[in-house]
Amino acid sequence: MSQSKIQGRFMAKSKDVRITVILECTSCVRNGVNKVSTGVSRYMTQKNQHNTPNRLELRKFCPYCYKHTIHGEIKK
């Protein structure tokens, strides 16, 4: 047998379990952005949709609020 046929049998299939999500600062969105700054803090990350089916929330640094705040997952 050729090398590619042998490798094809044992390789796992890709099921796209990990998806890319966008996290957005919740305090900038709720309170409106500071008068000095113009923008909303956003981060991109990946999550495993089988292990974490709910929306993801992480504490990240917001350069517009100048502090660590909760960043929540938004729709694409």
N, C-alpha and C positions, 0 to 999 in steps of 0.2 A: 504494500500500500504506500501511497505517497505521503509525505510529511503533512500536507494540508488536510488530508482526509483523517489522519490519526488525531490531529489537534482539534478538528471540528467535532469529534465525538465527545470530547471531555470538557470543552469550554462551556461555561454557564451562559444562559441566555440573558440578555439585558431586558429588564422589566421596568426601567425608569422609575425606580422607587424614590430616588432623591430628586426633588424639584427645587427650582430657584424661586425664592420669595423676596419681596421688598419690605423692609422695615421702615416705618415712618415715625418721627417723634410725635408723641401724643400731646405733649404740652404746647408745642408750637401750633398744632392744628386747632386745639381747643381754645387757647387764649389769644390766638392771632400772633403773628410774628412781632418781635420787638420793633420799635420804631426805627432803631438804628440799623438793624439787619434786614435783608430782604431775601427770605428763603425758608425752606423747611428741610430739616436734616433727614436724609434717607440713606439706608445701608442695604446692600444686597448680600444674601447668604443662601445656604441650602438647608433643606430639612428632609427628613425621611418621613414620607406621608403615611407609612404604615405604623410607625412608632408614635408620631405626633399628628393625629388627624385634625386637632383643633388649631385655632390660630396661634401663632407663635408670638410671645412677648419677651423681649430681652432688655436689660439695662445697658444703654450705650451712651457715649458722650455726644451731646448736641452742641456743635460749635455756635449755634445761634442763641441758645439759652445760656451757654457757658457753664453747663453742669451735666451730670449724668442723669438721664431721664429714661422713662419707659418708652421703648420703640415697639410698636405693634405692627403685625403683618397687615398689608393692604392688598386689595385685589389688583390684578394686572390689567 
